[in-house]
Amino acid sequence: MTGDFNIRDNNWDLSYPHHSVYTDTLMKIADTFDLRLSTPIIQVLTQYTNDPNKFNSVIDLLFLWVNSKEIDTYFILPDLWSSSNYTLLMVDIIISEESIWDK
């Protein structure tokens, strides 16, 4: 589960000094689907603004399946935000070759 959740919180944005009441609700919803907040490889901002009255922030998040050992982190690509004010999030999904025998 990923997207722009529009929730600023010090759990994922260390430059933001507050905890949002919406964070607890978001975490409970994710938990009902066995999802947990993933950790980016390198923590950088995910939303940039040209408006001097607004702050750059981390509001794009990625939740992954709790029991996934292969997919537990992601990359934030801050250099690719020029076409919008949001960065891209990228997950490497390793697909291994597997033979399935049909009798």
N, C-alpha and C positions, 0 to 999 in steps of 0.2 A: 504494500500500500504506500503510495507516494503522492506527493502533491504540495501545493502551496496552502498550508494550514492557517496562515495569517495569525499565528500565535507567537508572540515574542516571549521568550522565557529564558531564565539564566541556566536551565538544564542543558540547552544546546547553543545558546548565544552568551558566551562569557562576558561580552561587553555590555550586556543588558542586566541591570542589577535586581530585577524583580522576578517573582514566580507568578505565573498566570493561573487563575482559577480554572481556566479552560484546559490547562495541561492535564489535570487529574482526570477529567472526562475523556480526553483524547486517549490517554493511556488505558483507561478502563475499556474503551471501545476496541482498541487494538488487542488488548488481552483476551477479549471474547473470541477473537479470531486466531488466537495463538500467535500473535505478532508482537515483536518488540522493536523498540527504537534502535535502529542500526547506528553504528559509529562511522563517520567518514574517515578515510585514510589520513587526510590532512584537513583539519577544521578551518574552513574559510567561510566568508559570507556567501549567502545564496541569493540575496536580492540587493541590487544596486539602484540608486536613484540619482537623477540629475537635479532633483528639486532640493535647493539648499535648506528648506524647512523640514525635510524628512531625513531619516538616518538609514544608512545601509544596515542590513540585518540578516539574520538566519531565520527564515520562516518556511523554507522548503525542507521537508523531512522525508525519510524513507524508513518504513517499517518492514521487517522481514520475519519469516517464519521462525519461531522460537527454537526449533530443533535443527535448524540448518547450520551445519558446520562448514559446508562448502561456500555458502553465501551468507556472510555475516558482516561484511563491510562494503562500503561504496566509495566512489570518487566524486568529488565536486570539481567541475571544470570551469573555474572562474574566468579563464581567458575567452570563453565562448559566449559571453553575455551581451555582446554588442548589438545583436539583433533584437533583443528584448531586455528587460531589466532583471531577468532571472538567469541564474547559471544553470547549466545542465548537470544532472546527477547521473552517474553511470555505475552499473553493477556488472562485474564479470561473472558470467554463468558458465561454469565448466561443464561441457557435455562430453561424456566418455562413450566410446564405442561399446555397444553391447549387442550380443547375438541373442536373438529370440527364436527358439526352435518351435516349429509348428508340426504336430504329428498328424 
